[in-house]
Amino acid sequence: MTGYWDSGDVSAAERRQRRMEEARRRVESGENTPPPPPAAPAPSTRPTRTRSARAPKAAAVDPTAVPDSQYAVWRSVQHFCLTDSLPDASGKNLDLLVAWSDSIQQFRLRPRIVARLDANGAWLPVCYAKDGSRDPISQAQAERYRDARVEGAALSGGAQKPLKETDHPESTLTL
């Protein structure tokens, strides 16, 4: 038995005792301690941090800006952006439309979109409908969706499957 730690005449307990004594000696002599951290500069020489102003959030569309408006809800943004797509429901009561939109079960995971009919006969998105409440939409996003609907331009995000005829409502419910 001539192993690495086997010295023949020293027991395992004695070897452990020697290692502990060596470790204690190193700690007491300062061999195992890290060097002290560098001293902090004087407060007058420290550079002051200035926070940069955050870019302002895009302005949100006010859904109720035009009184006595006609509103409609689509199953998804993808449905809205198709030029000839019909809304699932329409009416003058925005909150009723938003609450009703939760009943569209097969498209529940997609954000539904609510739009307002403008004076020119075009639909302008005013908010998303999610879980029975309104989620704001930015003015830029609303214009982008409206342009896609009017011009027939495709939105980015090509991971969406094209819609089938059966994905569209056959008629619009009036609430």
N, C-alpha and C positions, 0 to 999 in steps of 0.2 A: 504494500500500500504506500506508494510514493506519489501521492496526489500533489497538486499545486500548493494547497494550504497545509498539507500534512508534513510537519517537521519532525514527526516521530516522538519527540519528548514533550511537546507543548500541547495542552488540551484545548479544545474549542473554546472553553470558557476563558482561558487565559488570553487567547488570541483576540477575542471580543473585548476583553478588558484593555488590552494594549491599543486597539483601534479607538476605543472611547477616550483613552488618555491622550492619544495623538490628536483627536478631533478637539478635545477641550483645550489643549495647548495652542492649536491654531486659532481658535476663537479668542482666547485670552491675549494672544500676541497680535491679533488684528489681521492675520493672513486671510481669513474667510469673509471679512467685511468688505462691502463694495465701497468705492471711493465716495466721498461726500458729494452731494449735488452742487452744481455751480451756483454761486451766489446770485440772487436776483438783482437786476440792475436797479439803480435808484429810481424812485417814482418819477422824478422829473425827466429822466432820459427814456422812459418807456414810451413807445409810440402809442398814440391813442387810436383806438379803432373807431371808424365811422361806419355806420350801417348804411348800405345803399338802399335807396327807396325801392320798394317792390313796384313792379309794373302794375298799374291799376287793372282790375278785372274787367273783362269785356262787359259792356252794358247789357243788362238783361232786358228782354222784351216785357212790357207791361201788358198782360193779357186783357185787362179791363180798361185800357186807355181810351177805347172808342165805345161810348155808351150805346146800348141797344144794338149790339152786333150779332151777326149770325156766326156760330161756331160749328165745327165738325171735328170728329175724331177718327183717325186712321189706325189700323192695327200695328203699324210699325213705320219707321222712317222710310224703309224700302218701299212700302205700299204708297206712302204719300208722294214719294219722288217720281212715281210713274205718272205720266201726263194724264192718262185717261182713267185713272183709278177712282173708284167711288169711295166716299167715306163710309164707315160702318154706321155712324149716327150723326145727326145734326140737330141743332136747336139753339135757342137764345140763352139758355141757362148753362154757363160754363161749368159750374160746380157739379151740376147734375150729369153733364157729359163725362166729366172726369171720373165721377163715382161709377157711372154705368160702364165705363171702359174696362173695369176689372172683370166684367162678365164675359169678355172675349177670352175664353179659357185656353184655346190652343196656341194663342200668341201671347200669353201672359208674361213670359220671361223677357220678351222684347219690350223696349220702351214704346208706349203708344204716343202718338203725337196729335196735338190739338192745334187747329188753325182757325184763323178768323177771315171771313170774306171781306175783302177791301172794296172800295168804290169802283174799281176797274173790273171786278169779277174774278180776281185772282185770290188764291188762298195764301195767307201769310202765317207761318207757324208762330204760335204764341207761347207754348209750353209743352212739356212732356207730361204724360199721365202715368203715375206709378203708385200702386197700392192705394188707390182712392184719393190721392192728393196730387197737387200740381208741383212739378219740378221746373225750375226756371230754364230758359233757353237764351243763349246770347243772341244779340242782334245779328252778329256776323254769321252765326250758325243758321239762324232763321232765313237769312237772305240766301245762304248757300243752298239750303233745302228748296226754297222757292225757285231759285234759278234752275236747279236740277229738274224740278217739276215742269217749269215753263219751257225750258230749252231741250229737255229730254237728255241732258248730259248725265252720264253715270257718275256716281259718287265713288270715292276711293273705298277700299275695303272689299276687294274682289272675292273675299272668302265666302260671301253670301251666295247661296244657291239662287238661281233665277226662280221667280215666282211662277206658279202654275195658274191656270184659269180657275181652278177650284180653291185657290188661296184668297180670292177676292170675294167680297160680298156681292150678292146678286142685286141687292137694293139697299137704299139708305133708310135707316129707321129715324123717324122724327120724334124727338123727345120734347 
